[in-house]
Amino acid sequence: MNNLKNKQILLGITGGIAAYKSADLVRRLIEQDAEVQVVMTETATKFISTLTLEALSGKSVYVVHDAMAHIDLARWADMVLIAPATANFLANLTYGHANDLLSTLCLATAAPIGIAPAMNQQMWHAAITQENCQKLQQRGVTIFGPAIGSQACGDVGAGRMLESVDLVDALQLFFQPKVLKAKKILITAGPTREHIDPVRFISNRSSGKMGYAIAEAASAAGADVTLISGPVCLSPPAGIETISINSAQDMYEAVMAHIKNTYFFISTAAVSDYRPIEQAKQKIKKTATTLQINLEPTPDILASVSKLEKPPFTVGFAAETNNLVEYAKKKLAAKKLDMIAANQVGIEGLGFDSEENALSIFWKDGGLELARANKKILARQLIEVITERFNS
Ligand code: PMT
């Protein structure tokens, strides 16, 4: 579902070098069938011309007060998004200043306000900027980003405006219908590590991207999400309780400790099926001969959850290099699942450690295909399918 279709986005642009990114943002929002009305501060017009934004948005750009413009625009918006938002604008917003059209309409609107900060990393980390952001968040303002990276001034750090593609993703999540309001969901993600000795382990290529995207989509749909994650390089998603674990045994224990009163369990993690029977206490020394490591099965977390006396709606994943449909359906039945999402692995660019994926979804007497797409898009689609199945 495209959550931005027909949404009326009032895009406020303030005076920073990142204003050039706003042109691309307007284009991408319009591609998503949103309506965009641009309002700029005087300083912003020195960084990017009104003509560019008018051409892209198909609407006149407002800069100065125009009779009742601030009231009309404030009422029109489904969301006021300030991107980029300078440190100065953040301060103005925090203290309720109304010294130009954009700050005035922020005061006059009942629509949600989102800001995408863009500033030098030192300014972003300044205590007063952080304090202002906290105050704004407490008043319900949503802060998107900032991103970390190299900056126009030559510094490297946090303070870059999010790329427009990431902002559009964030807005898609923001407008996700709250169909899972207050429902408790437990999600596993990432790989597990089964230690052979203190420095070596058995693991796999799971990056956690699929599971983290599902956690974010579920949270955006209003769910109360707990994410149990193996070792990954991703930051814990904002507003989601994230529990870090290492081994399959750790994951099993964490899942069992949190499963009570859960409506949905989604097992995206690539859990190791086997672990060494014994873990060497010290680093195993190289010898001239072959080395044998004896393995035993790990607990099957998914099957243990579906076996509970009152199991949640249980969704498994199947990662297969061949016979995708056959093996996935077997796992659906063997593990007594409500649903399974099967993905082909072993193909570059899909499945493990990639931005994109494609899912074949099965339940007892049906199924559907989710075509190749970015994992964030697939995650939103999967949450919709799970909700529909659960309600039916
Ligand atoms: O993390 P990414 O890089 O984004 O990649 C995503 C993914 C490919 C890892 C993901 O989409 C995926 O397919 N996850 C499941 C991988 C897997 O372990 O599949 P499986 O077919 O071996 O296991 C079947 C199901 O049983 C899975 O839901 C798994 O979480 C669960 N399981 C497996 C073993 C075990 N001991 N306990 C389990 O709960």
Boltz pocket constraint, residues with backbone or C-beta under 6 A from the ligand:
constraints:
  - pocket:
      binder: B
      contacts: [[A, 190], [A, 205], [A, 206], [A, 207], [A, 208], [A, 209], [A, 210], [A, 211], [A, 248], [A, 267], [A, 268], [A, 269], [A, 270], [A, 271], [A, 272], [A, 273], [A, 298], [A, 299], [A, 300], [A, 301], [A, 302], [A, 303], [A, 315], [A, 316], [A, 317], [A, 318], [A, 319], [A, 320], [A, 331], [A, 341], [A, 343], [A, 345], [A, 351], [A, 352], [A, 353], [A, 354]]
      max_distance: 6.0
